[in-house]
C-alpha cells in the first residue's frame, strides 16, 4: 500500500467515524451514497482519461518523451510543457492521467509542473470560451501574458525542489 492510499483510507475512516458519532449510520450511508453518485456521474470521463493516458504511453516512445520532456530537456522541456498545458483541453480526468502516463514514460518533473501550472492558470479553451466573451480582450491578453511566467517559474522551482534530498528519488 502506498502512502497516498494509506492517507485516503485513514481520512475516510476518520470521517466515517465522525459521521457515525454525529448521526448514527444514517450520515455515513448518506456520504457513501453521495460518493457513489459522483462515481456514476464521472466514470465515463475517468475511463476515457485513463484509456487516453495508456494509449499515449504505448504510442509515444519513451526515448522521445525523455528527449523532449525528460530531466535533461531544460528550458526547452519547460516551454514545451507550458505550451502543451495552455493548449490542453479537458479537465482533471483527462490531464492528470495524461501527466502520470508521461511521467512513467520518462518526462521530468519540471516540464510536467509547467504543464499542470499552465493548464490550471491559462488554458486556451477557457480563455476563448469564457474570459474573452465576458471580460475585456485587453484584460484577458494582459493576464495571459503576465501569467506565462508562472508555469516556467513552477517548472524551474519544481526542478530545484526535486534536488533537495528529502524529495530526491
Secondary structure as GFF3:
##gff-version 3
##sequence-region A 1 169
A	DSSP	alpha_helix	3	23	.	.	.	ID=ss1
A	DSSP	alpha_helix	25	59	.	.	.	ID=ss2
A	DSSP	alpha_helix	62	69	.	.	.	ID=ss3
A	DSSP	three_ten_helix	71	73	.	.	.	ID=ss4
A	DSSP	alpha_helix	74	87	.	.	.	ID=ss5
A	DSSP	alpha_helix	92	104	.	.	.	ID=ss6
A	DSSP	alpha_helix	109	121	.	.	.	ID=ss7
A	DSSP	alpha_helix	124	126	.	.	.	ID=ss8
A	DSSP	pi_helix	127	131	.	.	.	ID=ss9
A	DSSP	alpha_helix	132	134	.	.	.	ID=ss10
A	DSSP	alpha_helix	137	162	.	.	.	ID=ss11
###
